[in-house]
Structure formats: structure tokens, C-alpha cells
Amino acid sequence: MTDTDDRTPLGARIMRARVAADLSQYRLAILLDVTPTTVQGWERGRTEPRVSDLERIATATRAPLGWLATGEGHGPAERAAGL
């Protein structure tokens, strides 16, 4: 984990958390009871998740909610090579 002030867009943080949790967009969508298109929209910055969805993303990916919401603090453990 790294201690960062991560100014990346919310969608990029959602993607980073999903990849670190070794989840596909499809699998995350199933866990959250949303469509894969919804997850794609969040990650691409076309739409933003509701607070309740953001909390569920944090739980499903084990990413800290504060980091996910603001980019501040510790991000998820990076398990994927190259991240």
C-alpha cells in the first residue's frame, strides 16, 4: 500500500480498486447488483456512483472508502503487475 494524495479521477480509482481485488467489470457488477455497463460508465467517468454504491464498491474491492471517495490516504494493495 502506498500513502498518497491521489488526484486521479474517481473512475480511475474505482478501476484500480477493482483490478487490485482481481475482479472483472462483470464480476463487480454482479456483486453490486448493477449492470456491467454501469461499472464501465463509472470507470470511464461518464457517470458517478451514488454514495451507497461507492460504499458497496469499497466493501466488494476491500478498498478504503475514504481513499476511493477522495483519493487521499492509502489505496488498495496493488496485486496486478504494472500498477
For each residue, the residues with C-beta under 8 A, 3 or more apart:
1: 74 75 76 77
2: 74 75
3: 73 74
4: 71 72 73 74 75
5: 71 72
6: 13 67 71 72 75
7: 71
8: 12 13 16 71
9: 12 13 45
10: 13 14 42 45 48 68 69
11: 14 15 42 43 44 45
12: 8 9 15 16 43
13: 6 8 9 10 16 17 63 67 68 71 75
14: 10 11 17 18 39 42 43 49 57 68
15: 11 12 18 19 43
16: 8 12 13 19 20 63 75 76 78 83
17: 13 14 20 21 57 58 61 63 68 75 76
18: 14 15 21 23 24 25 28 39 43 57 61
19: 15 16 22 23 79 80 83
20: 16 17 61 63 75 76 77 78 79 80 83
21: 17 18 60 61 62 63 76 79
22: 19 79 80
23: 18 19 27 28 31 60 61
24: 18 27 28
25: 18 28 29 36 39 40 43
26: 29 30 36
27: 23 24 30 31
28: 18 23 24 25 31 32 39 57 60 61
29: 25 26 32 34 35 36 38 39
30: 26 27 33
31: 23 27 28 56 60
32: 28 29 39 53 56 57 60
33: 30
34: 29 38 39 53
35: 29 38 39
36: 25 26 29 39 40
37: 40 41
38: 29 34 35 41 42 47
39: 14 18 25 28 29 32 34 35 36 42 43
40: 25 36 37 43 44 46
41: 37 38 44 46 47
42: 10 11 14 38 39 45 46 47 48 49
43: 11 12 14 15 18 25 39 40
44: 11 40 41
45: 9 10 11 42
46: 40 41 42
47: 38 41 42
48: 10 42
49: 14 42 53 54 57
50: 53 54
51: 54 55
52: 55 56
53: 32 34 49 50 56 57
54: 49 50 51 57 58 65 68 69
55: 51 52 58 59 65
56: 31 32 52 53 59 60
57: 14 17 18 28 32 49 53 54 60 61 63 68
58: 17 54 55 61 62 63 64 65 68
59: 55 56 62
60: 21 23 28 31 32 56 57
61: 17 18 20 21 23 28 57 58 68 76
62: 21 58 59 76
63: 13 16 17 20 21 57 58 67 68 75 76
64: 58 67 68 73 74 75 76
65: 54 55 58 68 69
66: 69 70 72 73
67: 6 13 63 64 70 71 72 73 74 75 76
68: 10 13 14 17 54 57 58 61 63 64 65
69: 10 54 65 66
70: 66 67 73
71: 4 5 6 7 8 13 67
72: 4 5 6 66 67
73: 3 4 64 66 67 70
74: 1 2 3 4 64 67
75: 1 2 4 6 13 16 17 20 63 64 67 78
76: 1 16 17 20 21 61 62 63 64 67
77: 1 20
78: 16 20 75 83
79: 19 20 21 22
80: 19 20 22 83
81:
82:
83: 16 19 20 78 80
